[in-house]
Amino acid sequence: MLEFSLAPRKDEMIEALCKILSIESVKSAPQGNMPYGKGVFDALIKTLNIAEKLDFDSVNFYSHLGYVEYGDGDEIFGIVTHLDVVPAGDGWTVPPFAGTVKDGRIYGRGAIDDKGPAIAALFALSAVKENCISLNKRVRIIFGCDEESGWSDMDFYKKNGGEIPAMAISPDAEFPIINAEKGLLQLRAVKKTYSAEGEGLTVESLQAGERVNVVPAVCTCKITGNIKAVRQMIELFNEDSPVKITDREEEGGLVLTAHGVSAHGSKPEEGKNALSFMILFLNTLPLRKNAVSDAIYELAEYIGMQTDGTHLGIAARDESGALSLNLGYFRTTEEGVEAGIDIRYPIHTDKEKVLSAIRSRMKELSIEEVFSRPPHFVPEDSPLVAGLKQAYEEVTGEKAYCMTMGGATYARAFPNSVAFGALFPGQQGTEHQADEYIEIDSLLKTADIIANAILVLCK
């Protein structure tokens, strides 16, 4: 049982978190020894510097990730976090990369996903070390750098001699315990440009979203032709649509903009997909045939406003929940069009059958698999889960239970690993959304729970 609290270190933890929240650690082009770009590298170095000031020996693992460690023994108990973040996006009322403290919260991109939990874990281990508690395992906190864009950091770690934890947690989801994660499948739908054919309105460009695992909050489209008729259709559309379309004239055409609400791609139903609403509108117009219109009509027919894949023939559900689908981005270039589709499928669903069903329906767009992860499951009666239940209940006084999620955390990077925190039951998740934040009280309580988990599983 935990005999200390992280509460006295509140100001120290807030200061540390704000320092790394102020770094725009969005993956960018590699530079020298910075495989994920300067922003991610700076966040890694800053975090390792904070760890060293807490009297840890830090390891920079070839700038793909870093880690700190405390304890003794042959086995490792891993706490796997990440410092990279998705782009800020639109709709913020505070600076996304400043670390703004107000009303009992710390705001910033990465506050809950996953810089806040990373700081909580670091200070939890620091408190264990400060209290001179002997451990029979080495507790290793891993600071990943490519969680949002492909997990190449974990692949690099495994291929280059990184030790595999005997058990691990990833504080990148919700409490109490997530012991099952759905399968992850990310697709690219593409079509090459060709000369426009026939009559009608011409969609010159359509742009929305930056990451496939984020519900796009803004979509813009340039359309030429009968401007008056388009504006009349916009008025009709806006009468009943929860997402409105605005327009402005530009170079002989109209630029249309839809403003929705962002959300995590694993929970598309919690957002309002600006891209889907724009496609729904454009689908009502007589469009001149080109690569863009082909994509619009096909996406409208087989995805539309659905987030469960029914029209694609891939809807599925089991004890782990239902399949979810997010239309994450759309972009037009001189070469053609490209759209991104993020799918989270139940643990008993076959990925190849999902792919086959999509390809059998979509004929205009070529479907390419970009990234995938199989479902992940750890039995509820395992020593890891039993220990985490005890640790959670002792700190919170509330009953611990297991859940399934559609999100993909680093828990699935290692066999005996589960997601553990950092959102508490009933709290709103703001990951991948504007004004992302973590409650200060939750930051401290998460640190206490992780510290207690270390004691339960490693003392």
N, C-alpha and C positions, 0 to 999 in steps of 0.2 A: 504493500500500500504506500502511495506517495506521501511523504512526510514534509514536503516543501511545496511552494507554489512559485510560479513565474511572475506573479503579480508585481512584486517589488522591482522587476526589471522591465516594467511596461514602457517607460520612456526610452530606455536603451533599445528595446525591440522596435518601437515605432521609428526611431531615428534610423536604424539599420534598414528597415523595410523601405522607408522613403528614399534612401540613397539608391537602392537598386530600382525602385519604381521610376526614378528620374531618368533612367537610361532606356532609350528606345530600342529594346532588344528584339526587333523584328528581323527575321532571317533575310540576308541580302547576299550579294555576290561575294564569293570567297576572296580574301586578300592575304597573300603570304601565309602566315601561320594562323590565320583567322578563317577557318573553314566555313563558318556561317555568317561571315561579315563582321564589321567592326562593332555594331551595337550589341550583338550577342556576346562577342568576345569581351567587351567592356563590362557587361553585366557579370560574366563569369569571374573576371579578375577582381572586380569590386567585392563580390560575395566571398571569394577566397581570402581577400584582404580582411574582411570583417571576421571571418573564421580565425585567421591568424591572431587578430587582436583579442580573440576569446581564448587564446593559448592552444589552438589546434595546429598540428602540422598539416598543411593542405597539399593536395596533389592536383596539378593541372595535367589531365590526361590528354596530352597533345592538342589541347584547346577544343577537343570534341566534347569534353565534359570535365568536371572536377569532382573531388570528393574529400571528405575529412573522416577521421575514424577515431574511436575510443573503445577500449576494452581489450580483453585477452581471449584466446581460444582459437581453435582451428576453423570454427564456423563463423559466418558473417550473418548478422541481421541487417538487412538493407532497408534504408528509407530513401525512396527514389523520387526525386522532385525534378522540376525543370525551370529554367530561367528565360527561355525564349517565349515570346508572346505573339498573338495575332496582331495585325495592323489595328490602329485605333478605330478607324471607321468614323462615321458621322454621328452627330447628335449629342456630343458631350456638353455638359454645362460647367465642367471644370477641366483644366488641362489634363490630357491623358497621360502625359509623361512628366509629372512633377511631384507626385506623392502629396496629395492634399488631405489634410487632417481637419475634419469638421463633423460636428454632431455625432461623435462617438464612432466615426468610421474613418478608414483610410482609403482614399480614392486613387485610382490609377490603373492603367492597363497592366494586368498581371497581379492585381491585389489579391484576388482569390484564386487565380489560375496562372502561375502557381508560385509566385514569389512570396506571397504572404505565408502559405504553408511551409515553404522552404526555410524562411526565417524562423517560424515556430519550431520546426524540427531542429534547426541549428542551436537555438537557445535552450531547447529541451535537453539536448545532449550536453550542452555546456553546463546546465544545472546539475546533471548527473555527475559530470566530471568534477565540478566545483565542490560537490558534497562527498567526494572521494569514495564513491560507491564502486565496489569491485564487480566486474561483469564476467560471465563465462563465455561470452561471444564478443566478437568485434562488431560494434555498431558502426556501419558505414553509411553516411549521408551522401548520396550521389546527386550532383547538380547537373542535370541533363541540359542540352543546348539545341535539340532538334525535335522536340516532342510534337510541335504543331505542324511539322512539314515533312515527316517521313521516317523519323526514328533512326536515321543513319548514325547518330551518336551511340545508340545502344548496340547497333551492329558492329561499329568500330570497336567498342569496348570489349565485346565478346571475341572478336577476331584477333585482338591484340593483347590477350592475356589477362583481361579484367576478370577478377574472381566472381564467381556466381554465388549470390547469397543462398544460404540454406533456407531462409525464409525472408520475406520482405513485405513492406507496405508502401503504398503510394498515396500521400495525402493530397489527392488531386480530384476529389469527388465529394462524397457525402458521408457523414456519420449515420448510423453506427458502423456497419461493415458491408461492403459490396464484394461478394465472393463470386459473382458471375458477371461477365461483360459480354455483350453481344458481339457477333462478328462484324468486322468493318470492311467495307468495300467502297473504294473511291474510283470513279470513272471519268473519262474524258470523252465527250461526244463532239465529233469534228466533221466539217465538210469544207471542201475546197471551193474557192470563188470561181464563178463562171459568169458569162455575160447575161445580163437581165433579159428576160423574155416576157412577151405579152404586154397587156395594158394594166393600169391601176396605179396605186400609190407605191412609192419605192422606199423601202427601209434602207437608208444609207449606212447606218451604224446602230448598234445596240450594245450598251456597256452596263455591267452590274457586277458587284462583288469583287473580292480579292482572293478569298480562300474558300475552298469547297466545303469546309466544315463550319462555316458561318452563314447564317441566314442574312442575305443582302438587304441592307436598309434603304439603299438608294439605287435607282435604275434610270438611265438616260437613253433616249432614242432620238435619232434624227430621221425625219421622214419628209419626202418631197412629193408634190402632186397637188391635189385639190385641198388646199389648206382650210378653206371654209368648211368643207364636208368633215374633215378631221376634227375641227373644233366643235362641230355640232355633235359628233359622236363622243367626244370627251365629256361634254355636258351631260349627255345621257348616261354615260358610264359612271360619272361621279355622283349621280343621284343616289345610287344604292351601294357603291363600293366603300368599304372602310378605309381603303388606301386611295387617295385622290391623285389625279394626274394634272399637272400644270403644264403650260406651254409658253414658248416665246419664239418669235420669228428670228430666223438667222439664215442669211445667204440663200434666199429663195425657198426655204423650207421651214419646218417647225422642229424645235428641240423639245421633246417631251420629257418630263421628269416625274417619277413616282417616289414617294417617301413612305417607307414601311417601318418596321420595327425589327431590329436585329435580335438574334438569339443563337445559342449554340446549335451547331448542325445536328447534334444527336437528339435535340428536342425542337424540331422545326415547328411543331404546333404551337410553341410558346411565342413565336415571332409573327410578323406580317411580312411575307416575302415580297419585296418591291419588284423583283424580277418576275415572279409568277403573276403578279397583278398586271404588270406591263404586257406580258405575253397574252394574258387573258383579254386585255383590251385590243391588242394588235390582231388577235385572232378573229375579231369581229369585222376587220377591214378587208377590202379587196386589194390585196398586195400583189405587186408585180413579182413574177417568179424570179428569185435569185437564191443564193445560198442562205441568206439571212431569213427570207420568208419561208424557205423549206424547213429550216430549224424551228422557226416560230410555230408553224402549223403542226409540226410533229410533236414538239414539246407540249403544246397546248392539248393535243389529243391524248397523249400517253402519260403526261404528268399533271399539267394544269395546276389546280390548287391542292391537289392531293399530297398528303405526306405519308401515305401508307403503301403506295405502289399498286393499288388495285387495278388501274387501267393498264399497267405493265404486266399484270398477271403474276406479281411477285409478293402480294400481301400474304403475311404469315404471322402466326402467333403460337407461343407455347408458354410454359411456366415462367420463362424469362421475359415475357412481354411480347409486344408487337414489333414488326418491322417498321422502320422509319426511313423516310427519303427526304433529302434536302437538295433543291436546285441551287447550288452555291454561287455560281458565277456564270457570266456570259460575256464574251468579248468578240469583237470583229476586227480583223486586220486585212491587209492587202492580200494575204494568202487564203483567207477564209474565215470561218467562224468556229468557235470553241465554247463548249459549255461544260461545267463541272457538276457531277452528281455524287452525293455522299449517301451511302446506304448503311444502316445498322440492322443486321438481321438476327433473329432469335438463335439460341445456341443449338437447336436441332435442325436448323435450315441448312441446306447444301448450297455453298457459294456458286458452284458451277451451274446448278439449275437456275439460280437467280440470273446469272449472266446469259445463259441460253435463252431464257424467257424474254429478256430485254432485247437481245439481238434479233429474236424472231419477230418482234413487233416493229422495232425502229429500223426502217429501210433507208430513209434519207440521210441519217446520221451514222457515221462509223463509230462504234463503241470500243474504247480502249481501256483496259484495266491499268490504273496508275499505281494504286497502293491497296494492300489488303492485309488484314490480320484475322486469324481464325478466332472463334469464340474462346473465352477463357473461363475456367471454373475451378474453384478450390472447395472441397467438401466442408460442410458446416461443422462436422465433428472432428476436424483436424486440430492438432495442438495449436497451430497458429491462430485459427479463428476463435478457439476456446480462450486463449490467452488475451486476445484483443477484446473479447466480450467482457472479461473480468476487468481489464484496464479501463474500459469505457464506463462500466457500471460503478466502479469504485470512485471515479472522479465526478461523474454526473449524477449518480443516484438514480439513473433511469435504466430501464431494461434495454439490453442490446439485442439486435436482431440482424439478420442478413437480408440483402437486397440484390437486385439485378439492375444494371444500367446499360444504356446504349452508348455512352461515351467510351472512348478508348484511352485508358490510362497506362502509365508505365508498369502497372501491376502485371500486365500480360507479357512484359519483357522477360519475366523469370517464372519458373514453374510454380513454386509454392509462395504465391504473392497475391495480395488483395488490396483493393482501394480502401482507405481508412481516413475519412475526413476530406475537406475541412468544413463543409457546410453542415450545420446542425439541423435536425428535423424542424420543418416549418419555416426555415429561412429561405429567402428568395435567392436564387442563383443568378449572378450578374456576369458570369464568365462570357466572353466574346460579345458583350453588350456595351453600349455607351454607359458612362458613369459606373464602371465596374468598381466594386469596393469590397472590403472585408471589415466586419465589425471588430473594434478593438477588443471587446470582451471575448469575442470568438477566437481571436488571435491568441490571447492568453490561455483560454481554456483548451484550445488545440495543443498548445505547447505542454500544458499539464498532462493531457491525455497521452500524448506521445511519450513524455517522460515516464509516465506510469507504465505504458506498454513496454518500454525498454526494461524497466525493473521486473515486470511480470515474466517477460520472455527471456531475459538475459542475466538476471541477478543470481 
